[in-house]
């Protein structure tokens, strides 16, 4: 959940622009006033006017928040402050969070112009890029690298490109997660059903999705601050064939870990080039788009589960809202359905194999190129280990977050193939979908190799 600093993103205003989300500030004010006075019908009316039903829903909110956060310089002291962590227990003021959401939605979009990329740094990346291409082409046994262009970009441009490239899954997520207050089919009326307004259900179906949209947008924005390029996370992006590198992330890495710029540039160019090569396989892009779209489509915004999660709210006692303490993990568990359990296995197998293969190819002979390779590798491991589950919100949203057990199983699979003197077979993993090991083969690489022999 957000902190006071997070809410700074939402409080800037510009009277020269129109309301982008159809939020009615007067309806909001009336809603809050009625809530404070215990007026149920007035509160319901305000809640109904709070969000334009033709608006963009939680994913539209997410897109806006992401762009705004990408444009900000994140205070390192804030990043290191445990109390500012989104999942720090007992630190959130839910009423302040709701008001922060309202403030953001009722204000116009902020100017999110592209940030400037240092020309000297960009030129140096372009000079070093051929060395990265040569390394990947040799280690991955491919001749497809030379045609992939390099794009050295900034956080804001990267975020806009990234979200646009995920339009399909994001739109499906928006449909799955958008509130449907006043629009759902009530079915045959039960004559024994008590009439009246279910205020708590109304709050759950309207406020909770808004909070979810802000949380998603916040994490998409923060992803631009922790990613080094297009392919740090295996998400269902439809980016053009390119190697995308975020200049400020690499420069910050150099400063934080006292690594020579040329070595850091070469390291991250190799990493992003290898991942871009894998992403360029058309079947993988289509497969991920299909699986992740199914994943977000399976979310169910069940108001009764949300009511249970958000606790005992009483509209006559606004202080009861302060009892709400919902973490991203709890929200996901509330939205999950049995379909997710099925998809988790297949997506997890592909994602973990991707990471294990990249790490193996990446580090085979890199020490010959980089004197400070061990420092860079250790720094990356430390950054990965200290990234919280809340910061991996985007990965969790699309189902590509992998468990420790799955990652270890994928690494064991790679080692098992190498031990059987079949290293060359690993480079065929991404040739087509049939090359991906089945669930049984994932834990028994010998079975996978036997199947490949039969296919030859």
SEFI-571399 format. One record per residue (C-alpha): residue in three letters; residue number from 1; x, y, z. Coordinates in nm, 4 decimals. Layout:
SEFI-571399
    r    k         x         y         z
  ALA  NUM         X         Y         Z
...
//
This chain:
SEFI-571399
    r    k         x         y         z
  UNK    1    0.0000    0.0000    0.0000
  UNK    2    0.1097    0.3546   -0.0449
  UNK    3    0.2919    0.5770    0.1969
  UNK    4    0.2868    0.9541    0.2380
  UNK    5    0.5670    0.9816   -0.0169
  UNK    6    0.3748    0.7618   -0.2595
  UNK    7    0.0771    0.9936   -0.2246
  UNK    8    0.2949    1.2854   -0.3364
  UNK    9    0.2545    1.1400   -0.6857
  UNK   10   -0.1192    1.1981   -0.6659
  UNK   11   -0.1423    1.5464   -0.5200
  UNK   12   -0.0084    1.7669   -0.8013
  UNK   13   -0.2767    1.9541   -0.9935
  UNK   14   -0.3178    2.1735   -1.2975
  UNK   15   -0.6353    2.3739   -1.3386
  UNK   16   -0.5802    2.4089   -1.7129
  UNK   17   -0.6639    2.0440   -1.7927
  UNK   18   -0.9942    1.8588   -1.7747
  UNK   19   -1.0805    1.5672   -1.5488
  UNK   20   -0.9431    1.2562   -1.7254
  UNK   21   -1.1357    0.9801   -1.5466
  UNK   22   -1.4823    1.1339   -1.5135
  UNK   23   -1.4425    1.1684   -1.1363
  UNK   24   -1.6871    1.4067   -0.9754
  UNK   25   -1.5130    1.5825   -0.6818
  UNK   26   -1.8467    1.7087   -0.5509
  UNK   27   -1.9813    1.3543   -0.5446
  UNK   28   -1.6692    1.2465   -0.3593
  UNK   29   -1.7049    1.5255   -0.1062
  UNK   30   -2.0706    1.4424   -0.0594
  UNK   31   -1.9863    1.0766   -0.0168
  UNK   32   -1.7323    1.1460    0.2568
  UNK   33   -1.9619    1.3905    0.4352
  UNK   34   -2.2513    1.1458    0.4270
  UNK   35   -2.0271    0.8674    0.5498
  UNK   36   -1.9149    1.0783    0.8439
  UNK   37   -2.2747    1.1542    0.9327
  UNK   38   -2.3871    0.7940    0.8880
  UNK   39   -2.6218    0.8631    0.5959
  UNK   40   -2.6367    0.5277    0.4136
  UNK   41   -2.8299    0.6299    0.1023
  UNK   42   -2.6268    0.9489    0.0632
  UNK   43   -2.3059    0.7502    0.0930
  UNK   44   -2.4236    0.5011   -0.1678
  UNK   45   -2.5141    0.7832   -0.4049
  UNK   46   -2.1710    0.9379   -0.3626
  UNK   47   -2.0036    0.6036   -0.4165
  UNK   48   -2.1993    0.5480   -0.7348
  UNK   49   -2.0921    0.8888   -0.8706
  UNK   50   -1.7320    0.8428   -0.7695
  UNK   51   -1.6211    0.6559   -1.0814
  UNK   52   -1.7442    0.7104   -1.4327
  UNK   53   -1.8697    0.3669   -1.5480
  UNK   54   -1.7262    0.4469   -1.8917
  UNK   55   -1.3830    0.5159   -1.7426
  UNK   56   -1.0749    0.3031   -1.7859
  UNK   57   -1.1130    0.0933   -1.4707
  UNK   58   -0.8242   -0.0257   -1.2538
  UNK   59   -0.5814   -0.0812   -1.5428
  UNK   60   -0.6419    0.2704   -1.6758
  UNK   61   -0.5548    0.3959   -1.3298
  UNK   62   -0.2482    0.1713   -1.3318
  UNK   63   -0.1230    0.3152   -1.6613
  UNK   64   -0.1469    0.6700   -1.5358
  UNK   65    0.0211    0.6036   -1.2037
  UNK   66    0.3006    0.4052   -1.3739
  UNK   67    0.3909    0.6916   -1.6080
  UNK   68    0.3901    0.9439   -1.3240
  UNK   69    0.6168    0.7321   -1.1038
  UNK   70    0.8559    0.6555   -1.3897
  UNK   71    0.9141    1.0308   -1.4284
  UNK   72    1.0130    1.0726   -1.0631
  UNK   73    1.3542    1.0357   -0.9067
  UNK   74    1.3126    0.7817   -0.6279
  UNK   75    1.4743    0.8879   -0.3029
  UNK   76    1.7258    0.6211   -0.2025
  UNK   77    1.6523    0.6835    0.1653
  UNK   78    1.2875    0.6111    0.0898
  UNK   79    1.3805    0.2883   -0.0906
  UNK   80    1.5822    0.1709    0.2098
  UNK   81    1.3178    0.2646    0.4651
  UNK   82    1.1533   -0.0564    0.5849
  UNK   83    0.8551    0.1353    0.7165
  UNK   84    0.7852    0.2583    0.3642
  UNK   85    0.7606   -0.0922    0.2245
  UNK   86    0.4252   -0.1592    0.0592
  UNK   87    0.3758   -0.4680    0.2692
  UNK   88    0.5013   -0.3349    0.6010
  UNK   89    0.2344   -0.4396    0.8541
  UNK   90    0.0587   -0.1875    1.0678
  UNK   91    0.2024    0.1171    0.8888
  UNK   92   -0.0824    0.2007    0.6516
  UNK   93   -0.3693    0.4404    0.7088
  UNK   94   -0.6419    0.2948    0.4834
  UNK   95   -0.8530    0.6101    0.4963
  UNK   96   -0.5519    0.8183    0.3871
  UNK   97   -0.4873    0.5679    0.1081
  UNK   98   -0.8447    0.5894   -0.0178
  UNK   99   -0.8283    0.9685   -0.0100
  UNK  100   -0.4956    0.9544   -0.1950
  UNK  101   -0.6609    0.7467   -0.4668
  UNK  102   -0.9497    0.9905   -0.4875
  UNK  103   -0.7139    1.2868   -0.5083
  UNK  104   -0.5176    1.1260   -0.7900
  UNK  105   -0.8273    1.0290   -0.9887
  UNK  106   -0.9883    1.3713   -0.9581
  UNK  107   -0.6790    1.5538   -1.0835
  UNK  108   -0.5631    1.5815   -1.4459
  UNK  109   -0.2768    1.3709   -1.5860
  UNK  110    0.0727    1.4914   -1.5109
  UNK  111    0.3166    1.5849   -1.7818
  UNK  112    0.5250    1.2732   -1.8394
  UNK  113    0.7747    1.3900   -2.1004
  UNK  114    1.0656    1.1627   -2.1814
  UNK  115    1.3721    1.2036   -1.9615
  UNK  116    1.7021    1.3067   -2.1127
  UNK  117    1.9593    1.0356   -2.1844
  UNK  118    2.3240    1.1390   -2.1576
  UNK  119    2.4626    1.1478   -2.5124
  UNK  120    2.8107    1.0333   -2.4083
  UNK  121    2.6601    0.7321   -2.2321
  UNK  122    2.4377    0.6486   -2.5302
  UNK  123    2.7322    0.6693   -2.7697
  UNK  124    2.9407    0.4443   -2.5473
  UNK  125    2.6638    0.1837   -2.5387
  UNK  126    2.6472    0.1841   -2.9168
  UNK  127    3.0249    0.1389   -2.9379
  UNK  128    3.0216   -0.1571   -2.6971
  UNK  129    2.7102   -0.3245   -2.8385
  UNK  130    2.8929   -0.5183   -3.1173
  UNK  131    3.1041   -0.6919   -2.8509
  UNK  132    2.7855   -0.7993   -2.6697
  UNK  133    2.6351   -0.9265   -2.9954
  UNK  134    2.9488   -1.1277   -3.0702
  UNK  135    2.9505   -1.2893   -2.7242
  UNK  136    2.5829   -1.3905   -2.7405
  UNK  137    2.6100   -1.5192   -3.0973
  UNK  138    2.9033   -1.7390   -2.9963
  UNK  139    2.7687   -1.8663   -2.6643
  UNK  140    2.4079   -1.9204   -2.7788
  UNK  141    2.5124   -2.0707   -3.1115
  UNK  142    2.2997   -1.8326   -3.3178
  UNK  143    2.3517   -1.6023   -3.6137
  UNK  144    2.0310   -1.4029   -3.5580
  UNK  145    2.1829   -1.1442   -3.3246
  UNK  146    2.3365   -0.9064   -3.5770
  UNK  147    1.9987   -0.7873   -3.7059
  UNK  148    1.8632   -0.6797   -3.3627
  UNK  149    1.8970   -0.3012   -3.3126
  UNK  150    1.9948   -0.1348   -2.9853
  UNK  151    1.7679    0.1236   -2.8205
  UNK  152    1.9121    0.3165   -2.5252
  UNK  153    1.6115    0.4729   -2.3577
  UNK  154    1.4823    0.6506   -2.0466
  UNK  155    1.2380    0.5275   -1.7822
  UNK  156    0.9334    0.7209   -1.9057
  UNK  157    0.9719    0.6178   -2.2703
  UNK  158    1.0385    0.2599   -2.1627
  UNK  159    0.7280    0.2530   -1.9415
  UNK  160    0.5051    0.3874   -2.2203
  UNK  161    0.6458    0.1357   -2.4700
  UNK  162    0.6156   -0.1470   -2.2188
  UNK  163    0.2531   -0.0835   -2.1241
  UNK  164    0.1516   -0.0311   -2.4885
  UNK  165    0.3174   -0.3603   -2.5819
  UNK  166    0.1028   -0.5404   -2.3238
  UNK  167   -0.2255   -0.3877   -2.4370
  UNK  168   -0.4095   -0.7194   -2.4829
  UNK  169   -0.3398   -0.8725   -2.1415
  UNK  170   -0.3880   -0.5336   -1.9717
  UNK  171   -0.7263   -0.4851   -2.1351
  UNK  172   -0.8297   -0.8335   -2.0261
  UNK  173   -0.7116   -0.7568   -1.6725
  UNK  174   -0.9152   -0.4370   -1.6805
  UNK  175   -1.2284   -0.6323   -1.7757
  UNK  176   -1.1670   -0.8907   -1.5045
  UNK  177   -1.0959   -0.6352   -1.2331
  UNK  178   -1.3235   -0.3429   -1.3168
  UNK  179   -1.6041   -0.2737   -1.0715
  UNK  180   -1.9511   -0.3549   -1.2023
  UNK  181   -2.1563   -0.1574   -0.9494
  UNK  182   -2.5123   -0.1193   -1.0661
  UNK  183   -2.4560   -0.3190   -1.3862
  UNK  184   -2.4479   -0.6857   -1.2924
  UNK  185   -2.7340   -0.9204   -1.3728
  UNK  186   -2.9176   -0.9747   -1.0502
  UNK  187   -3.1073   -1.2820   -1.1813
  UNK  188   -3.4576   -1.3781   -1.0659
  UNK  189   -3.5659   -1.1756   -0.7682
  UNK  190   -3.5966   -1.3697   -0.4460
  UNK  191   -3.9255   -1.2693   -0.2769
  UNK  192   -3.7773   -1.3653    0.0595
  UNK  193   -3.4665   -1.1519    0.0097
  UNK  194   -3.4449   -0.8547    0.2397
  UNK  195   -3.4596   -0.5256    0.0516
  UNK  196   -3.2048   -0.2552    0.1118
  UNK  197   -2.8588   -0.1529    0.0074
  UNK  198   -2.5572   -0.3728    0.0686
  UNK  199   -2.3183   -0.0876    0.1487
  UNK  200   -2.0268   -0.3094    0.2469
  UNK  201   -2.0481   -0.5015   -0.0818
  UNK  202   -2.0635   -0.1711   -0.2692
  UNK  203   -1.7471   -0.0496   -0.0983
  UNK  204   -1.5666   -0.3750   -0.1740
  UNK  205   -1.6581   -0.3729   -0.5427
  UNK  206   -1.5665   -0.0066   -0.5983
  UNK  207   -1.2908    0.0970   -0.3591
  UNK  208   -1.0966   -0.2318   -0.3652
  UNK  209   -1.0517   -0.2378   -0.7465
  UNK  210   -0.9364    0.1240   -0.7354
  UNK  211   -0.6807    0.0355   -0.4704
  UNK  212   -0.5753   -0.2602   -0.6856
  UNK  213   -0.5297   -0.0330   -0.9889
  UNK  214   -0.3165    0.2100   -0.7925
  UNK  215   -0.1078   -0.0765   -0.6522
  UNK  216   -0.0582   -0.2237   -1.0006
  UNK  217    0.0349    0.1145   -1.1471
  UNK  218    0.2711    0.1838   -0.8615
  UNK  219    0.4545   -0.1421   -0.9211
  UNK  220    0.4639   -0.0905   -1.2996
  UNK  221    0.6185    0.2488   -1.2320
  UNK  222    0.8678    0.1098   -0.9838
  UNK  223    0.9549   -0.1655   -1.2322
  UNK  224    1.1019    0.1082   -1.4519
  UNK  225    1.3333    0.1972   -1.1618
  UNK  226    1.4575   -0.1586   -1.1010
  UNK  227    1.4640   -0.2932   -1.4586
  UNK  228    1.7747   -0.2578   -1.6765
  UNK  229    1.5962   -0.3105   -2.0065
  UNK  230    1.3106   -0.4634   -2.2027
  UNK  231    1.3524   -0.8212   -2.0904
  UNK  232    1.4352   -0.8216   -1.7204
  UNK  233    1.0982   -0.9871   -1.6581
  UNK  234    0.9484   -1.2473   -1.8920
  UNK  235    0.6173   -1.0683   -1.9487
  UNK  236    0.3762   -1.0997   -2.2465
  UNK  237    0.5172   -0.7979   -2.4303
  UNK  238    0.4821   -0.7419   -2.8035
  UNK  239    0.7769   -0.5082   -2.8318
  UNK  240    0.9498   -0.4756   -3.1695
  UNK  241    1.2677   -0.6732   -3.2205
  UNK  242    1.5218   -0.4689   -3.0272
  UNK  243    1.7632   -0.4681   -2.7365
  UNK  244    1.6270   -0.2080   -2.4950
  UNK  245    1.8580   -0.0677   -2.2267
  UNK  246    1.7454    0.1823   -1.9593
  UNK  247    2.0373    0.4262   -1.9301
  UNK  248    1.9667    0.5563   -1.5791
  UNK  249    1.9473    0.2020   -1.4337
  UNK  250    2.2909    0.1049   -1.5635
  UNK  251    2.4415    0.4381   -1.4560
  UNK  252    2.2947    0.3951   -1.1065
  UNK  253    2.4353    0.0421   -1.0874
  UNK  254    2.7826    0.1767   -1.1686
  UNK  255    2.7552    0.4417   -0.8972
  UNK  256    2.6102    0.2117   -0.6312
  UNK  257    2.8618   -0.0696   -0.6796
  UNK  258    3.1701    0.1243   -0.7977
  UNK  259    3.1885   -0.0752   -1.1208
  UNK  260    3.3648    0.0714   -1.4285
  UNK  261    3.1018    0.1985   -1.6698
  UNK  262    3.2314    0.0052   -1.9707
  UNK  263    3.2166   -0.3253   -1.7831
  UNK  264    2.8647   -0.2622   -1.6541
  UNK  265    2.7482   -0.1553   -2.0006
  UNK  266    2.8929   -0.4689   -2.1607
  UNK  267    2.7466   -0.6945   -1.8914
  UNK  268    2.3920   -0.5592   -1.9203
  UNK  269    2.4084   -0.5429   -2.2992
  UNK  270    2.4999   -0.9130   -2.3077
  UNK  271    2.2163   -0.9921   -2.0674
  UNK  272    1.9541   -0.7923   -2.2582
  UNK  273    2.0772   -0.9146   -2.5983
  UNK  274    2.0467   -1.2771   -2.4932
  UNK  275    1.6982   -1.2233   -2.3557
  UNK  276    1.5915   -1.0257   -2.6633
  UNK  277    1.7114   -1.3153   -2.8795
  UNK  278    1.4852   -1.5546   -2.6877
  UNK  279    1.1907   -1.3128   -2.6997
  UNK  280    1.2305   -1.2828   -3.0777
  UNK  281    1.1008   -1.6393   -3.1164
  UNK  282    0.7471   -1.5741   -3.2404
  UNK  283    0.5969   -1.8850   -3.0820
  UNK  284    0.7145   -1.7760   -2.7357
  UNK  285    0.5592   -1.4301   -2.7644
  UNK  286    0.2304   -1.5806   -2.8779
  UNK  287    0.2397   -1.8502   -2.6090
  UNK  288    0.3073   -1.6040   -2.3277
  UNK  289    0.0400   -1.3667   -2.4536
  UNK  290   -0.2111   -1.6523   -2.4591
  UNK  291   -0.1187   -1.7937   -2.1173
  UNK  292   -0.0984   -1.4575   -1.9406
  UNK  293   -0.4226   -1.3379   -2.0963
  UNK  294   -0.5904   -1.6541   -1.9684
  UNK  295   -0.4302   -1.5894   -1.6305
  UNK  296   -0.5688   -1.2383   -1.5839
  UNK  297   -0.9035   -1.3403   -1.7358
  UNK  298   -0.9379   -1.6006   -1.4592
  UNK  299   -0.9388   -1.3384   -1.1832
  UNK  300   -1.2758   -1.3071   -1.0133
  UNK  301   -1.3715   -0.9919   -0.8312
  UNK  302   -1.5829   -1.1641   -0.5688
  UNK  303   -1.7329   -0.8963   -0.3400
  UNK  304   -1.8040   -1.1447   -0.0638
  UNK  305   -1.4416   -1.2598   -0.0470
  UNK  306   -1.3334   -0.8958   -0.0497
  UNK  307   -1.5753   -0.8161    0.2323
  UNK  308   -1.4211   -1.0933    0.4391
  UNK  309   -1.0713   -0.9709    0.3567
  UNK  310   -1.1448   -0.6059    0.4325
  UNK  311   -1.2997   -0.6894    0.7665
  UNK  312   -1.6034   -0.5614    0.9527
  UNK  313   -1.6842   -0.2187    0.8090
  UNK  314   -1.9603   -0.0113    0.9593
  UNK  315   -2.0717    0.2984    0.7682
  UNK  316   -2.1912    0.4521    1.0945
  UNK  317   -1.8387    0.4173    1.2301
  UNK  318   -1.5874    0.5480    0.9723
  UNK  319   -1.3040    0.4575    1.2081
  UNK  320   -1.3716    0.0942    1.1199
  UNK  321   -1.1998    0.1634    0.7857
  UNK  322   -0.8702    0.1951    0.9702
  UNK  323   -0.8902   -0.1789    1.0446
  UNK  324   -0.8363   -0.2561    0.6744
  UNK  325   -0.4827   -0.3876    0.6149
  UNK  326   -0.4746   -0.5642    0.2781
  UNK  327   -0.1390   -0.6732    0.1343
  UNK  328   -0.0882   -0.7500   -0.2374
  UNK  329   -0.0488   -1.1187   -0.1538
  UNK  330   -0.3838   -1.1227    0.0270
  UNK  331   -0.5513   -0.9423   -0.2625
  UNK  332   -0.4187   -1.1971   -0.5127
  UNK  333   -0.5392   -1.4873   -0.2998
  UNK  334   -0.8844   -1.3285   -0.2937
  UNK  335   -0.8907   -1.2899   -0.6719
  UNK  336   -0.7527   -1.6355   -0.7554
  UNK  337   -0.9587   -1.9233   -0.8944
  UNK  338   -0.8770   -2.2940   -0.9559
  UNK  339   -0.7766   -2.2020   -1.3134
  UNK  340   -0.4702   -2.0248   -1.1766
  UNK  341   -0.3389   -2.3451   -1.0212
  UNK  342   -0.3370   -2.5097   -1.3652
  UNK  343   -0.1740   -2.2134   -1.5402
  UNK  344    0.0855   -2.1650   -1.2646
  UNK  345    0.2580   -2.4908   -1.3563
  UNK  346    0.2982   -2.4215   -1.7291
  UNK  347    0.3889   -2.0538   -1.6983
  UNK  348    0.6270   -2.1313   -1.4116
  UNK  349    0.8013   -2.4020   -1.6118
  UNK  350    0.8627   -2.1702   -1.9095
  UNK  351    0.9647   -1.8729   -1.6933
  UNK  352    1.2071   -2.0668   -1.4758
  UNK  353    1.3642   -2.2412   -1.7769
  UNK  354    1.4103   -1.9019   -1.9411
  UNK  355    1.5920   -1.7650   -1.6353
  UNK  356    1.8054   -2.0771   -1.5849
  UNK  357    1.9097   -2.0893   -1.9516
  UNK  358    1.9982   -1.7178   -1.9533
  UNK  359    2.2098   -1.7492   -1.6393
  UNK  360    2.3942   -2.0509   -1.7809
  UNK  361    2.4738   -1.8949   -2.1213
  UNK  362    2.5424   -1.5544   -1.9699
  UNK  363    2.8167   -1.6694   -1.7358
  UNK  364    2.9913   -1.9460   -1.9310
  UNK  365    3.2957   -1.7425   -2.0393
  UNK  366    3.2131   -1.3905   -1.9318
  UNK  367    3.4940   -1.3727   -1.6767
  UNK  368    3.7415   -1.3480   -1.9661
  UNK  369    3.5752   -1.0237   -2.0750
  UNK  370    3.5061   -0.8586   -1.7409
  UNK  371    3.7725   -0.8305   -1.4668
  UNK  372    3.4995   -0.7191   -1.2220
  UNK  373    3.2588   -0.9944   -1.3209
  UNK  374    3.2368   -1.1389   -0.9670
  UNK  375    3.1454   -0.8010   -0.8199
  UNK  376    2.8755   -0.7474   -1.0813
  UNK  377    2.7337   -1.0963   -1.0343
  UNK  378    2.7275   -1.0652   -0.6554
  UNK  379    2.5613   -0.7228   -0.6793
  UNK  380    2.2908   -0.8606   -0.9073
  UNK  381    2.2253   -1.1523   -0.6719
  UNK  382    2.1949   -0.9182   -0.3766
  UNK  383    1.9518   -0.6925   -0.5632
  UNK  384    1.7392   -0.9935   -0.6637
  UNK  385    1.7353   -1.1383   -0.3120
  UNK  386    1.6366   -0.8070   -0.1515
  UNK  387    1.3511   -0.7418   -0.3959
  UNK  388    1.0343   -0.7968   -0.1950
  UNK  389    0.7300   -0.9945   -0.3067
  UNK  390    0.5336   -0.6689   -0.3062
  UNK  391    0.7836   -0.5235   -0.5552
  UNK  392    0.7184   -0.8258   -0.7784
  UNK  393    0.3534   -0.7293   -0.8057
  UNK  394    0.3627   -0.7142   -1.1881
  UNK  395    0.5083   -1.0649   -1.2114
  UNK  396    0.2396   -1.1931   -0.9749
  UNK  397   -0.0347   -1.0157   -1.1689
  UNK  398    0.0482   -1.2025   -1.4910
  UNK  399    0.1505   -1.5284   -1.3268
  UNK  400    0.5175   -1.5203   -1.4321
  UNK  401    0.6559   -1.5001   -1.0779
  UNK  402    0.8415   -1.8238   -1.0035
  UNK  403    0.8885   -2.0036   -0.6749
  UNK  404    1.2287   -2.0929   -0.5349
  UNK  405    1.1557   -2.4630   -0.5861
  UNK  406    1.0696   -2.4118   -0.9527
  UNK  407    1.3854   -2.2069   -1.0116
  UNK  408    1.5988   -2.4749   -0.8468
  UNK  409    1.4277   -2.7457   -1.0541
  UNK  410    1.5019   -2.5508   -1.3750
  UNK  411    1.8684   -2.5080   -1.2793
  UNK  412    1.8882   -2.8807   -1.2047
  UNK  413    1.7370   -2.9555   -1.5456
  UNK  414    2.0074   -2.7472   -1.7199
  UNK  415    2.2816   -2.9178   -1.5166
  UNK  416    2.1359   -3.2609   -1.5934
  UNK  417    2.1472   -3.1997   -1.9673
  UNK  418    2.5070   -3.0745   -1.9469
  UNK  419    2.6128   -3.3783   -1.7404
  UNK  420    2.4796   -3.6006   -2.0206
  UNK  421    2.7088   -3.4247   -2.2721
  UNK  422    2.4108   -3.2768   -2.4525
  UNK  423    2.4894   -2.9083   -2.4035
  UNK  424    2.4122   -2.8307   -2.7691
  UNK  425    2.0537   -2.9489   -2.7184
  UNK  426    1.9911   -2.6678   -2.4713
  UNK  427    2.0273   -2.4096   -2.7476
  UNK  428    1.7282   -2.5725   -2.9190
  UNK  429    1.4982   -2.5018   -2.6238
  UNK  430    1.3515   -2.1907   -2.7857
  UNK  431    1.3339   -2.3152   -3.1459
  UNK  432    0.9677   -2.4103   -3.1155
  UNK  433    0.7104   -2.5002   -2.8528
  UNK  434    0.7696   -2.8747   -2.8885
  UNK  435    1.1221   -2.8303   -2.7506
  UNK  436    1.0000   -2.7156   -2.4084
  UNK  437    1.0142   -3.0099   -2.1648
  UNK  438    0.6857   -3.1460   -2.0365
  UNK  439    0.6053   -3.1479   -1.6674
  UNK  440    0.7448   -3.5020   -1.6354
  UNK  441    1.0581   -3.4199   -1.8384
  UNK  442    1.1224   -3.1072   -1.6330
  UNK  443    1.2317   -3.3214   -1.3391
  UNK  444    1.3893   -3.5912   -1.5588
  UNK  445    1.6115   -3.4384   -1.8325
  UNK  446    1.6937   -3.7866   -1.9617
  UNK  447    1.3325   -3.8242   -2.0739
  UNK  448    1.3546   -3.4947   -2.2592
  UNK  449    1.6724   -3.5978   -2.4403
  UNK  450    1.5168   -3.9336   -2.5330
  UNK  451    1.2186   -3.7555   -2.6866
  UNK  452    1.4479   -3.5295   -2.8883
  UNK  453    1.6281   -3.8346   -3.0262
  UNK  454    1.2967   -3.9800   -3.1410
  UNK  455    1.2097   -3.6508   -3.3112
  UNK  456    1.5327   -3.6476   -3.5152
//
